[in-house]
Amino acid sequence: MLSQIFLVISFYYVFKFSQEILGNIKLSLISIFLLESIYFYNFTTPEFNVNVSQLPFWSLVIYFTWKIYNSKNIKFVDCFLIGLFAAFGFLSKYLFIYLLISIFLLFVYLVFIKKIKKFDFKYLLILEIFLVLLVPHLIWLFENEFITLAYGLKRSGLNDLGIISHLSYPLFFLIKQIGILIPFFFLIWLLTKKIRFKISFKDKKLLFLIFINFLPIFFIFMTSLILGSKIRTMWMTPFYLHFGVLFIYLLRSQIDLKKIKSFLYSFLFLFFLSPILYSIVSITQTDKRTDYPGKEIAKKVQITWQAEFDNEIEFVTGDEWKAGNLSYHLKSRPKWLGLNNYEILNKSSQFICLDDVCLGRY
């Protein structure tokens, strides 16, 4: 439910943004309907995770950035909200920085290169709010030896670097993105007479759309190319939120609303296909993470511990998934101390080991 709430909030602000860009409520609705054809906004949304948690902040940052981009009189409240939501987005997942860098480069381009927009000291308020809200997290990072960065690098496959990875990972990344967007482009094809793009960098709206849509994807692609890192598919969840607005804006003169029926039928098919497939998978496959009996296992472990000791469990070591579930579900909420922390076990007077995990007291 929380996942759906986050998704609805993000769609709402994408819709508000699209109304200002397109100036037509029908086209704005179509731009939102198009998002339902993208894998990240239907099939994967029952699971609430860090990728989903970025969505509302991604759309909010873009919406309020557009307001200061499109206004001659910049309001303090808009700058404050950008800094606030940018910090929340970054705290959801560090990859949010790709959007923030793209927005920063947009204003650098406008102010210092093209000189078509004046520098306003209110911009510094955004940076100030952003950094102030990050201070507690930065302190925590230093105190915990940058564990989140180490985890991210491990997930990206940087520990298994090879020359071929600099080519294979970016190539697989591109192929996956094309595959994910096939239903999206199919729906666009159903609506248009002919697909012809007229791109002018003098177009203020189009310039904004290009920077917020393509630049973050370009940066993540270049990260994979330069570092040879693996980009996991789910990491791209927020990156396509405004693709509907971009392509409807580019093709607005070629959209044939007489073909809306075929578009709506296809949209409804995709809309209902996702929960049907998800239900089938959930019913037929019972070995997924969402089926893991964490509570039941924790109860059995608690009984086993109490049969041996009267004290509370203070720590747990072992497999990240199994030990992590025990850390969450056990009454005392013991701290996870890593995969195989034999040093702490040797110092402990009370501990038990079950399968891939060990539990004890300091």
C-alpha positions as CSV (number, residue, x, y, z in Angstrom):
1,M,0.0,0.0,0.0
2,L,2.8,2.4,0.8
3,S,4.4,1.6,-2.5
4,Q,1.1,2.5,-4.3
5,I,0.8,5.8,-2.3
6,F,4.3,6.8,-3.4
7,L,3.5,5.9,-7.0
8,V,0.3,7.9,-7.0
9,I,2.1,11.0,-5.5
10,S,4.7,10.8,-8.2
11,F,2.1,10.4,-10.9
12,Y,0.2,13.4,-9.6
13,Y,3.1,15.7,-9.8
14,V,4.2,14.4,-13.2
15,F,0.6,15.2,-14.3
16,K,0.8,18.7,-12.8
17,F,4.1,19.2,-14.5
18,S,2.7,17.9,-17.8
19,Q,-0.2,20.3,-17.7
20,E,2.3,23.2,-17.6
21,I,4.4,21.8,-20.4
22,L,1.6,20.5,-22.7
23,G,-1.2,22.9,-21.8
24,N,-3.8,20.3,-22.7
25,I,-5.5,18.0,-20.2
26,K,-6.1,15.2,-22.7
27,L,-2.4,15.1,-23.7
28,S,-1.4,15.3,-20.0
29,L,-3.6,12.3,-19.2
30,I,-2.1,10.4,-22.2
31,S,1.4,11.1,-20.9
32,I,0.5,9.5,-17.6
33,F,-1.2,6.5,-19.2
34,L,1.9,5.9,-21.2
35,L,3.8,5.3,-17.9
36,E,1.7,2.3,-17.2
37,S,3.4,0.5,-20.1
38,I,6.8,0.8,-18.4
39,Y,7.7,-2.2,-16.3
40,F,8.8,-0.2,-13.2
41,Y,5.3,1.5,-12.7
42,N,3.2,-1.7,-12.8
43,F,4.6,-5.2,-12.3
44,T,7.3,-4.3,-9.8
45,T,5.3,-1.9,-7.6
46,P,3.9,-4.3,-5.0
47,E,7.3,-4.4,-3.4
48,F,8.2,-1.2,-1.5
49,N,12.0,-0.7,-1.8
50,V,14.5,2.1,-2.1
51,N,13.8,2.4,-5.8
52,V,10.1,3.1,-5.3
53,S,10.8,5.4,-2.4
54,Q,12.7,7.8,-4.8
55,L,9.7,8.2,-7.1
56,P,7.7,11.0,-5.3
57,F,10.9,13.0,-4.5
58,W,12.1,12.7,-8.1
59,S,8.8,14.1,-9.5
60,L,8.6,16.8,-6.7
61,V,12.2,18.0,-7.4
62,I,11.5,18.3,-11.1
63,Y,8.1,20.0,-10.6
64,F,9.5,22.7,-8.3
65,T,12.7,23.1,-10.4
66,W,10.4,23.8,-13.4
67,K,8.7,26.5,-11.4
68,I,12.0,28.4,-10.7
69,Y,13.2,27.6,-14.3
70,N,10.0,29.0,-15.8
71,S,9.6,32.0,-13.5
72,K,11.2,35.4,-13.5
73,N,10.5,35.9,-9.8
74,I,12.0,33.0,-7.9
75,K,10.2,32.2,-4.6
76,F,12.1,31.2,-1.5
77,V,9.5,28.5,-0.8
78,D,10.2,26.8,-4.1
79,C,13.9,26.8,-3.4
80,F,13.3,25.5,0.1
81,L,11.1,22.6,-1.2
82,I,13.7,21.7,-3.9
83,G,16.4,21.4,-1.3
84,L,14.1,19.5,1.1
85,F,12.9,16.9,-1.5
86,A,16.4,16.6,-3.1
87,A,17.7,15.6,0.3
88,F,14.9,13.1,0.9
89,G,15.5,11.7,-2.6
90,F,19.3,11.4,-2.0
91,L,18.7,9.7,1.4
92,S,16.4,7.2,-0.4
93,K,19.2,6.2,-2.8
94,Y,22.4,7.8,-3.7
95,L,21.6,7.4,-7.5
96,F,19.3,10.4,-7.0
97,I,22.5,12.4,-7.5
98,Y,22.3,11.8,-11.2
99,L,19.1,13.9,-11.4
100,L,20.6,16.6,-9.2
101,I,23.8,16.8,-11.3
102,S,21.6,17.1,-14.5
103,I,19.6,20.0,-13.0
104,F,22.8,21.7,-11.8
105,L,24.3,21.5,-15.4
106,L,21.0,22.8,-16.9
107,F,21.3,26.0,-14.8
108,V,25.1,26.2,-15.4
109,Y,24.3,26.1,-19.2
110,L,21.6,28.8,-18.9
111,V,23.5,31.1,-16.6
112,F,27.1,30.9,-17.5
113,I,27.2,29.5,-21.1
114,K,24.1,30.9,-22.8
115,K,23.7,33.8,-20.4
116,I,19.9,33.7,-20.9
117,K,19.1,33.5,-17.2
118,K,20.6,35.5,-14.4
119,F,22.2,33.9,-11.3
120,D,20.0,34.3,-8.3
121,F,21.4,33.9,-4.8
122,K,18.2,32.1,-3.9
123,Y,19.7,29.1,-5.7
124,L,22.2,28.9,-2.8
125,L,19.2,28.2,-0.4
126,I,18.7,25.0,-2.3
127,L,22.2,23.9,-1.6
128,E,22.1,25.0,2.0
129,I,18.9,23.1,2.8
130,F,20.2,20.0,1.0
131,L,23.5,20.0,2.9
132,V,22.0,20.8,6.3
133,L,19.6,17.9,6.0
134,L,22.4,15.5,5.0
135,V,24.7,16.4,7.9
136,P,23.3,13.6,10.3
137,H,23.7,11.1,7.5
138,L,27.3,12.2,6.6
139,I,28.2,11.9,10.3
140,W,26.7,8.4,10.4
141,L,28.6,7.5,7.2
142,F,32.0,8.5,8.8
143,E,31.1,6.6,12.0
144,N,30.2,3.5,10.1
145,E,33.1,3.4,7.6
146,F,31.0,4.3,4.6
147,I,29.2,1.0,4.7
148,T,26.4,2.0,2.3
149,L,29.0,3.0,-0.4
150,A,30.8,-0.3,0.1
151,Y,27.5,-2.1,-0.3
152,G,26.6,-0.2,-3.5
153,L,30.0,-0.9,-5.1
154,K,29.6,-4.6,-4.2
155,R,26.2,-4.7,-5.9
156,S,27.5,-3.0,-9.0
157,G,30.1,-5.7,-9.5
158,L,33.2,-3.5,-9.1
159,N,34.9,-6.2,-7.1
160,D,35.0,-8.4,-10.3
161,L,36.5,-5.9,-12.7
162,G,37.8,-6.9,-16.1
163,I,38.4,-5.1,-19.3
164,I,35.5,-6.8,-21.0
165,S,33.1,-5.5,-18.3
166,H,33.6,-1.9,-19.6
167,L,31.9,-3.0,-22.8
168,S,29.6,-5.8,-21.8
169,Y,27.9,-4.1,-18.9
170,P,27.0,-0.9,-20.8
171,L,25.8,-3.0,-23.8
172,F,23.6,-5.2,-21.6
173,F,22.3,-2.0,-19.9
174,L,21.2,-0.5,-23.3
175,I,19.6,-3.7,-24.5
176,K,17.6,-4.0,-21.3
177,Q,16.4,-0.4,-21.5
178,I,15.3,-0.9,-25.1
179,G,13.4,-4.0,-24.1
180,I,11.7,-2.3,-21.2
181,L,10.6,0.6,-23.4
182,I,9.1,-1.5,-26.3
183,P,5.5,-1.4,-24.9
184,F,5.9,2.4,-24.3
185,F,6.9,3.1,-27.9
186,F,4.2,0.7,-29.1
187,L,1.5,2.8,-27.4
188,I,3.0,6.0,-28.9
189,W,2.9,4.4,-32.3
190,L,-0.8,3.7,-31.9
191,L,-1.5,7.4,-31.3
192,T,0.6,9.0,-34.0
193,K,0.2,9.5,-37.8
194,K,3.9,9.7,-38.4
195,I,6.8,9.8,-36.0
196,R,8.9,12.8,-36.8
197,F,10.9,14.7,-34.2
198,K,11.5,18.4,-34.5
199,I,14.3,19.3,-32.0
200,S,15.2,22.9,-31.3
201,F,17.5,23.8,-28.4
202,K,16.0,27.2,-28.4
203,D,12.8,25.7,-27.2
204,K,12.8,26.4,-23.5
205,K,10.5,23.5,-22.6
206,L,12.2,21.0,-24.7
207,L,15.6,21.9,-23.3
208,F,14.3,21.3,-19.8
209,L,12.8,18.0,-20.8
210,I,16.0,16.8,-22.4
211,F,18.1,17.6,-19.4
212,I,15.9,15.9,-16.9
213,N,15.2,12.8,-19.0
214,F,18.3,12.0,-21.0
215,L,21.1,13.4,-19.0
216,P,20.6,11.2,-15.9
217,I,20.4,8.1,-18.1
218,F,23.5,9.2,-20.0
219,F,25.4,9.7,-16.7
220,I,24.5,6.2,-15.4
221,F,25.5,4.7,-18.8
222,M,28.9,6.5,-18.6
223,T,29.4,5.3,-15.1
224,S,29.0,1.7,-16.4
225,L,31.3,2.4,-19.4
226,I,34.1,4.1,-17.4
227,L,34.0,2.0,-14.2
228,G,32.9,-1.2,-15.8
229,S,30.2,-1.5,-13.3
230,K,26.9,-3.4,-13.6
231,I,23.7,-1.3,-13.6
232,R,20.9,-3.4,-12.1
233,T,17.6,-3.0,-14.0
234,M,15.6,-1.9,-10.9
235,W,18.0,1.0,-10.3
236,M,16.4,2.7,-13.3
237,T,12.9,2.9,-11.7
238,P,12.6,6.7,-11.3
239,F,14.5,7.6,-14.5
240,Y,11.6,7.2,-16.9
241,L,8.9,9.1,-14.9
242,H,8.8,12.0,-17.4
243,F,9.3,10.1,-20.6
244,G,5.6,10.3,-21.4
245,V,5.7,14.1,-21.1
246,L,8.8,14.3,-23.3
247,F,7.5,12.2,-26.1
248,I,4.0,13.7,-26.1
249,Y,5.6,17.1,-26.3
250,L,7.8,16.1,-29.2
251,L,5.0,14.5,-31.1
252,R,2.1,16.7,-30.0
253,S,1.4,17.9,-33.6
254,Q,1.3,14.4,-34.9
255,I,-1.0,12.8,-32.3
256,D,-4.3,11.7,-33.8
257,L,-7.0,11.6,-31.1
258,K,-9.2,9.7,-33.5
259,K,-7.0,6.7,-32.8
260,I,-7.5,7.0,-29.1
261,K,-9.7,3.9,-28.8
262,S,-7.0,1.5,-30.0
263,F,-4.6,3.3,-27.6
264,L,-7.0,3.0,-24.6
265,Y,-7.7,-0.7,-25.3
266,S,-4.0,-1.4,-25.4
267,F,-3.5,0.7,-22.2
268,L,-6.2,-1.3,-20.4
269,F,-4.7,-4.6,-21.6
270,L,-1.3,-3.7,-20.1
271,F,-2.9,-2.1,-17.0
272,F,-4.7,-5.4,-16.1
273,L,-2.0,-7.7,-17.5
274,S,0.5,-6.7,-14.8
275,P,-1.6,-7.6,-11.7
276,I,-2.8,-10.8,-13.3
277,L,0.7,-11.9,-14.1
278,Y,1.9,-10.9,-10.6
279,S,-0.9,-12.9,-9.0
280,I,-0.1,-16.0,-11.1
281,V,3.6,-15.7,-10.1
282,S,2.7,-15.2,-6.5
283,I,0.4,-18.2,-6.4
284,T,2.5,-20.6,-8.4
285,Q,5.9,-19.7,-6.9
286,T,6.3,-19.9,-3.1
287,D,10.1,-19.5,-2.9
288,K,10.2,-15.7,-3.4
289,R,11.5,-13.3,-0.8
290,T,8.0,-12.1,-0.1
291,D,7.1,-15.6,1.0
292,Y,10.0,-15.9,3.4
293,P,8.6,-17.0,6.8
294,G,10.8,-14.6,8.8
295,K,8.4,-14.3,11.8
296,E,7.9,-18.0,12.1
297,I,11.6,-18.8,12.0
298,A,12.3,-16.0,14.6
299,K,9.7,-17.5,17.0
300,K,11.4,-21.0,16.7
301,V,14.9,-19.4,17.3
302,Q,13.6,-17.5,20.3
303,I,12.2,-20.7,21.8
304,T,15.5,-22.4,21.2
305,W,17.5,-19.6,22.8
306,Q,15.2,-19.4,25.9
307,A,15.6,-23.1,26.5
308,E,19.4,-22.4,26.9
309,F,19.6,-18.9,28.4
310,D,17.5,-16.4,30.3
311,N,19.1,-13.2,28.9
312,E,18.1,-11.4,25.7
313,I,19.8,-11.9,22.4
314,E,22.1,-9.0,21.6
315,F,23.7,-9.8,18.3
316,V,23.4,-12.1,15.3
317,T,26.0,-13.1,12.7
318,G,25.8,-15.0,9.4
319,D,24.0,-14.9,6.1
320,E,22.8,-11.3,5.4
321,W,19.3,-12.4,4.5
322,K,18.6,-15.0,7.2
323,A,20.4,-13.1,10.0
324,G,18.9,-9.8,8.8
325,N,15.4,-11.3,9.2
326,L,16.2,-12.5,12.7
327,S,17.6,-9.1,13.6
328,Y,14.2,-7.6,12.5
329,H,11.8,-10.1,13.9
330,L,13.3,-11.2,17.3
331,K,12.0,-9.4,20.3
332,S,15.3,-7.8,21.4
333,R,16.1,-6.6,17.8
334,P,19.7,-7.9,18.0
335,K,22.4,-6.2,15.9
336,W,23.7,-7.9,12.8
337,L,27.5,-8.0,13.1
338,G,28.5,-9.3,9.6
339,L,28.8,-12.6,7.8
340,N,31.2,-14.6,10.0
341,N,32.2,-12.6,13.0
342,Y,34.2,-15.4,14.8
343,E,36.0,-12.8,16.9
344,I,32.9,-11.7,18.7
345,L,31.8,-15.3,19.1
346,N,35.1,-16.2,20.8
347,K,34.5,-13.4,23.3
348,S,30.9,-14.4,24.0
349,S,30.0,-16.6,27.0
350,Q,26.5,-17.2,25.6
351,F,25.8,-18.0,22.0
352,I,24.2,-20.7,19.8
353,C,24.6,-21.5,16.1
354,L,21.7,-22.6,13.9
355,D,22.2,-23.4,10.2
356,D,23.9,-20.3,8.7
357,V,23.5,-18.0,11.6
358,C,24.8,-17.5,15.2
359,L,23.2,-15.6,18.0
360,G,24.6,-14.5,21.3
361,R,25.4,-11.8,23.9
362,Y,28.5,-9.5,24.0
